[in-house]
């Protein structure tokens, strides 16, 4: 892999300079050790391993919702993605060697917090947390939560090799410690909690990080996949037994590539959270803009669109190989301003290393509350936003050749998460994670 010794960015394009000047001072480890200069002596870049505390916006007279405000939130999203994807080896720069182990992969996974026994989870230990990569969830929604998400559509996503996608959820130290301190890691603890669930908020003034949760979707790499275009890890694939469907418990190892990534960040400006969503660039075509001859992860131009964006027929069984692939298109194109920002960030990543895998990830969009104090949802903008690998089947639908969006059934991060509650029936502050808690086993 070619290594570039010294890189200095001297780019005068206004959009890029706006990004560079907006760099925040945060911490990719979610509040542990503050990193200093990103100059390792070998690679210098204005991209930062430091997580932003909150969004930074221009003064009110310069704010236009669709442009300058959106750009501020999109910059926040990219700042967050870069910091979370930064190497765990702090002497390196993101993508310096092509790919790298990431900061967020050292965070607590949901199954490490909400234990099957209902007992208290172990302490925050980056060494222990980074060792385990166990992918067993085959849908965005865990099996015990399917009913909660109605009328939103759920179901497995099957790639062009007939393999089920896998999903995982992780949280930063601030979010974990709130759950741990208030004993919200089991059903009994939530039922006994009589206060309002309110996770910590990121604050630019106080320079503190708030709760952050990430949701990742992975595809098992195989035939036709260009592995140089994915962030990849070696993972344990677990298929839990389900006798009613004839599924036996099985475990095997495989290389998986990151295809989708949600970041939810609780901040002072956005108590309904800032929702940032990224995808691998080869996932799906945009409706009406099919690139002929291109290999997509979840679309085959020769298969026809009869089953477009429709969940596979049940029963679902991830243990069966070579299943009929999902046929998926993106119904809402990426905003032109967001795409311009994607292009500028990609150029920076390429300058670090032409083989930098992170150049193959793009911001699909950012959703935030425009008026956070006026209602429970705070008037989210944009109204609808979907990740093709995480909200595959509730992007909207095609009718008579046109895209149709329906309130309550088309994807909205804030709108959906507004319905989340604890096992005690109280609002759970826009996260369904608490609902994955188990009872204490005696």
N, C-alpha and C positions, 0 to 999 in steps of 0.2 A: 504494500500500500504506500503510495507516494505521500511524503510528509512535507509540509511547507514550513520553513523555519521561522520567518518573520512576516507578519501581515499587518499592514496599517490601512485603515479605511479612511480615504479622503474623498468622500462622495458629496457633491454639492446639490444633488437633487433635493428639492424642498421636502418631499414626502419622506425621504430617508432621513434627512436631518431632523425632521420632527420626531421621528422614532428615536434617533440617537439621543436627542436632548431630553427625552422623556424617561430615560432610564431611572428606575426606582432603586431604593436601598432596602433590600429585604434579604431573606436567607433561604436558600434552596433546601435546607434541612428543616424548615418549618419552625425555627425559633431556637436552634441549638447554638451552633458556632457561626459567627459572622465571618465570611470570607473577605479577604482584602483585594488587592489588585488582581485582575484576570491575566496579567502579563506573567507567563510562566518562564520567561527567558527564551522561549522558542516560538510561541504564538501570541500575538496581541490582537485583541478584537474588542469592539465596543459592545458586543453581545455580553450579557451579564448573567452570572450564576445567582444573582440576588433577587429573591422574590419581591414583587411590589406589595406594599401594605394595602393599598387601595388605589382606585382609579385616580388619575390626574387629568383634569379637564381645563380648557382655556377659560378665561373670564367670561361671565354671562353674555355680554354683548356679542361675543364671537361664536356663541354656541348655536349650531343648527343641528337638530336632532338627527337627520339623515346623513349628515356629513361630519362636521367637527366633533359632535358628541359620540357618534358611532366610532369615529377614528380613535378617540380617547379610550373607549372601551376595548376596541380591537387591539390597540397597543398594549393595554393591560393584559389581554389574553395572550399575546405573543410573548410579552415579558415573562408571564407565568409559565408558559409552555417551555421556553428556553431554559429557565431556571430549574424547572422540574426535570427536564431532560438532560441536565448538565451531568458530566461524569462524577461518579462517586469518588474517583481519584482526583483530589483537588489540585493536583499539579497539571492537569490536562484541561483542554478547552473542548467544548461540545463538538463532536464529530471530528476531532483532530486526527483520530486513527480510523475514520470511517464510521464506526459504530461505537457505542459505549454503554456500560451499565449506568443506570440513571438514579438520581436522587429519590424520585417518588417510589421506586421499587424497593427502597429500604423502609418505607413507611409500614404501619400496621395494616394488615389486610382485615377485611370484615370478619373472616372466619377465625382470626387470631384474637378478636375482641369479643365477639358473640359466640362463646364456646358452646358446644353441644351439651356440656354438663351444666351450663348456667353459672359456672364458677367465675371468680374474678380473673381477668386476663393477666398475663405477665406484664412486668414493667416495660417501659419504652426502652428497647435495646436494639440499636441499629444492626449490630453484629448478628443477633439471632434472627431478626426480621428479614434480613437480606438473603438468608440461606434457603428459604422455602418458597418455591414457585409451584403451587398446586392449582391447576385449572380444572374445576369440575362443573361450573355453572355454564349451561348451554343456552341460556337466554338472558336478555337484559334483566328480566324479572326473575328472582329466585322462585322455585316451584311453590313455596308456601305463601307467596304474595300475589299469585296470578289474579285472584278475585279482586284484590285491592285496586288493581290498575284498570279495571273495566270502567268506561267503554274503550279505553286505549287498547290497541291490538298488540298482542305479544305472540311470540313464537320463535323457533330457531331460525338462524340465518345459515344457509348452506352455500359453500363456495363452489367454484367451477370444478373442483376435484371431488365433489360430493361429500365434503367434510363439514361437520358442524363447527360454527364459530364457538370460541370460549370467551368467558367474561370474568373480570375480577374487579373488586372495589378496594380502595385503600384510603387512609385518612392520615392527616398530619398530627403532630404531637399535641397541638392545641385542642383539636377536636377529640382526640383520644383521651386526654387528661380530663376534659369536661365529662365525658361518658364514665370514665373510671371513678372520678371523685364523687359523682352523684349516683353511682351504682345503677346506671342505666343499661348495664350489660346483660341483665336477665329480666324475665317477665315480672318477677316479684318486685324487683327494684323499681321498675317503671310504674307498677301499680301503686307502690308506696310513695312515689314522688308526687308531692302536692304543689310544687312550685311551677312556674312557667319555664318550659325548655327554651333556653336562650344561649346559643353557642357564642363564643367570643367573636368579636368583630375586628377586622383589620382597620387600622387607623393611621393615616399619614401624619397627623399631628403628634400622636403619642409614640409613633414608630413601633407599633406592635402588629403582629400577624394575627389574623383571625382563624376560624375553622376553615379547613380546606379538605374537600373530598374529591377523589378522582375515580373515574370508571373507565376501564380499558377493555377493548375488544381485540381478540387475537384470532388469526387464522393459522391452521396447521399448514406449514409450507410444503409444497409438493410440485407435481408436474406443472410446467408452464409458468411457475413463479420465478421472477427475477429476484433472488434473495438479496442482491446488493441494494435493492430499493426499499428494504424493510428494516426497522429496528427489530432485532430478533433475540430470542432467548431460548435456552433449553428448558423445557417445562415438563412437569409430570401431569399427564392427562388422566383424570380419574372419571370413570363412568360409574356412578353409584347404582347399586342394584335396585330394580323396580320390578318385582315379581309379576305384578299385574300386567305388565307389558312384555314380559319375557326377557327383561334386561338383567344380565348377571353383572355383579361387581367386577370391574376390571381396571387395570392401571398400566400405563405404558409411558415412555418418554418420547418426546418429539420436539423438533424445532418449530417455533411459532413466530409469526410476524405481527407486529402491531398494526392494526388497521383503523382503529377508532379510539378517540380519547376525549372524555368529558372532564372539565374542571369546574367544580362548584366552589365559590369563594365567598364567605360571609364578611361583609365590610360595613363600615359606618354609613357610607353613602348608599349602600344596597343591602338593607337588612333582609330582603327577599333573595339575597345572594346574586353574585355575578356568575353567569353560566357561559362557559367558553367551550366550544366543541371543535375538534380537529379530526381530520381523516387522512389516510394514505391516499395519494393522488390517483392511484389506479383503481380505486374501488368500483366506481359506477360512472356511466355517462350522465350528462344532464338531459332531461327530457327535451327532445327536439334537436339535440346537438350531438348526435352519435358520431364518434370518430371511427370510421371504417378501418378495419384491420388492427385496431388497438386491442390488447389483451386486458380485460377487466377482471377484477376479483369476483364480482357478483353479477355479471351480465354477459350473455352470449348472443351476439347479433344474429346468429343462425337459428336461435331457439324460438323466436317469435315472442310477442308480448301478451299472449293470452293470460298468463299468470303473473303479469307485471305487478310487483310490490304486494304480492299475496303470500301469506304465510303458508308453509307446507301443510298438506293434509295430515291430520292425526291418524293413528298414534305416532308420536314423535319418539324416535329411537336413535340416539347418537352412536350406538354400538354397531349399527349396520353400515358397511362401507358403500361407497359409490351411489349415494342417494341423488335424487333429482335436484340439481342446483337451483337456488333462488334466482329469480330474474328481477333485478332491481335497477331503477333509475332514480336520479335526484330530481325531485319535482320543483324545488325552488333553487334557482341558480345562486351561486355565491355573489354577493353584492360587488359591484365593480370597484368600489373603493377598497373593500376588503381584499379583493383579488390583487389590486395594485400593491397593497401592503405585503401580501403573500410573496409576490414577485420580488419585492425589494429585500425581504428577509432571506429568501432563497439565494439571492446573489451574495449576500454576506456569508451564508453557510458554505457556498461553493468556494469562496475565497479562502476559507479556512482549510478546506480539502475538497478537491473536485469530486471525490467519492463519498462525501458526507451524506449519510443516510437521511439526516434530518431535512435535507432539501426536498424530500419526497413526502412531506407532510404539509397540509394546508389548513388554515383557519376557515372553517365553514361559516362560522358566525359567532356573535356574542349577544346574549340576551340579558337585559337588566331592567329594574323597575324605574320608570320615568318619574312617577310621583309616589315614592315609597310610603308616605304617610297618609295617603288618601283612601287606600283600600287594602285588603289583605294581600292582593297580588301586586299593588303598586303600579298598575298600568304598564305591563311589560312591553318592551320594544326590542326587536321586532315581535309582532304578535305571534308568529309561528316560526319555529326553527327546528330543524331535524338533522340528526346525524344518520346517514344511510346505513350504518352498522349497528346503531343503538336504538333508533326509532324507525326502523326499516318499514314497518307496515302501517304506521300512522302519520305519514308525511302529508296526507291528503289523498285524493284519488282522481283518476281520469274519467271524465264523463263526456261523451261526444267529442272526444279529441281535445278537451279543455281540462285544466287543473281546477279542482274544486276543494276548498278548505272549509271545514266545519268546526265551529266552536265546540269544545268538549271532546272531540274525537281526533283532531289534528294536533300534532305535537307542539306543545309549549312547555318548556322546562318549569317555569314558575307556576303556570296554570296547573300542571300535573302535581308538582310537589306541594302545592298549597293544601292538598287534601291529606297529606301525611299526618298520622297520629301515632302516639305511643300505645303500648299495651294497656295503659291506664285511661285511654280515650282522650288524652290531651293533645293539642297540636304539637308536633315534634320538630318545629322550626325548619320546615322545608326539606326534611330528609326522611326517606323510607328506611334508612339503615337500622333505626331503633326497632323496627318491626321484625327484623331478622333475629331478635333475641330469643333465647330458649328458656324454659323453666329450670329452676335449680333441681338437679337430680339428687335425691337423698340416698 
